[in-house]
Amino acid sequence: MTQSATAQGTSSAPAARTSTDRTPDRLTTSDGKISVAQSVVQKIAGRSCREVSGVHAMGTSSTRTFGAIRERIPGSAGPNIAQGVGVEVGETQAAIDLDIVVEYGVSIADLGRSIQRNVKQQVELMTGLEVVEVNVNVDDVYVSGDDEEATSRVS
């Protein structure tokens, strides 16, 4: 008991803990402030999520349908890399929401953790923002035979 009473009575212990808990703000320098737009974080997160094996597509069913129509329009910019990505960006932190379609047979729990780890690392590395959360919402499971069945029903 005397050891804990001595540690609590020391005034330097809380000060040391407080100074080590603080991380320097990487986006504020002596030359000025660096700000990162939401669209930048969306693109980085979307690309990082798609890099993980087992992710078939991104977005809810309505956004995937709209994206497929948009891609077929001549002169369009192609697929939207930020599709299925929602972000909230503050001055030093970001929160990310991802809507994905997984491939059949993939462990959703393992895939989710891999996505969270990869997205967090890439966004923090590239932007200097602290990613406080990465939420992964699995909206559908892709089964390779789904495409052929849809066409055979229509015939």
N, C-alpha and C positions, 0 to 999 in steps of 0.2 A: 503494500500500500504506500509506502514511503516513496517508491520510485514514481508511481503515477501522480502522487501529490506534488513531487518535485517537478515533473514534466509539465503539469498543468500550471504550476506557479511561475514558470519561466516565461518571460514576456517575449523572448526572441523566437520561440517555436511558432506561434501563429503568424508572425511577420514572415518567417521563412516559407511557410506553407503558402501564404498568399502570393508571394512573389514568384514561386515556381508554378503556381496554377495559371498565371497569366501568360498568354502567348502574345508575342508581338504582332501588331497589325501589319500584315504583309502588303496591304493595299494603300497604306499611307506612308509616304516617304518625305524626306526633307525637301524634295523638289515639288511635292504636291500630292494629290489624291488620284488613285486609279479606281475607276468604276467599271463594272462588268454588266452588260445588258442581259435581260432575261433570255433573249433569243440565242445568245452565245451559249449560255448554260444549257438551254434546251438542245441545241445541236450537239454539244459535247456529250451530254447524257444519252441522247438518242443513239449516237454512234457507238458509245461505250457499251450500251445495252445490247445492241445488235451484234457486237463482237463475241458475245458469250454463246457458246454452242448450246443449242436447245431452244433458242428463241426463234420462232418461225416468223412472226410478224408483230407489229406494234400498233396499238390503238384499239378503240372499241369497234364493234361491228359497223356502226354508222360512219365513223371516221375512216375506217378501212375502205368502205364502199365509196365514199366521197373521194378518197385518195386514188382509188382505181379509176374512177371516171376522169379525174383531173389529169392523170398520167396519159390518158388516151387522147387528150386534146392536143392538136398540133401546135407546136411552139411552147408547150408548157415546160417548166423547168425540170420535170421528172419527179421522182419520188420525194416526198417531204421527209427529211431526216428527223424533224422534230415531231412527227406524228406520234401520238400516244405519250407525249412527255408534257407534264405540267410542272412548273417551277415557281417558287417564290424566292426572290432574291432581295436581301437586305444589303446593308453597307459592307458587312463582313461575313455574313452567313447565307446559306441557301438550303432550301428544302425541296426535294424532288419527288414527284409522283409519276410512276410508269404504268401504262396499261399494255399488257403483252398477251400474245398467243404462244403457247408452248407446244412443242412437238410431242406427239404421243410416245409414252414410254420413258420420258425424262422425269427424274425426281423433282417435283415442284419446289420442295423445301431447299434442296441443294442448289437448284438453279436460281432461286430467289436470293440466297446468300451470295452466290457468285456474282450475280448482277449487282447487288448492293455494294459489294467490295470493289468491283471494277469501276462502277459509275462514281463512287465516292473518291477513289484514288485518282481517276482521270480529271474529274472536275476540280478537285483540290489542287492537283499538280498544275493544271493549265490556267486556272483563274486566280488562285490564292485565296479563294473563299473557303470558309469552313462549312462542310456539308453536315448539317445536323441530323438529317434523316433522308433515307431513300425508301419510299413505299412502293412495293411491287404489287400490282393488282393483276391477277391472272383472269382474263376475260373469256378465254376459249382454249380448247385443245385441238391442234391440227392433226388429223388422221389422213395419211396419204391417199386413201381411197375416196375421201370426201369429194374431190374435184370430179372424178369419173362418175360417181353416183349422181351428182347434180346434173351432168349432161345426159346420162341415160334416162333419167326420169322425164326430161323435157322431150325426148325423141318420140 
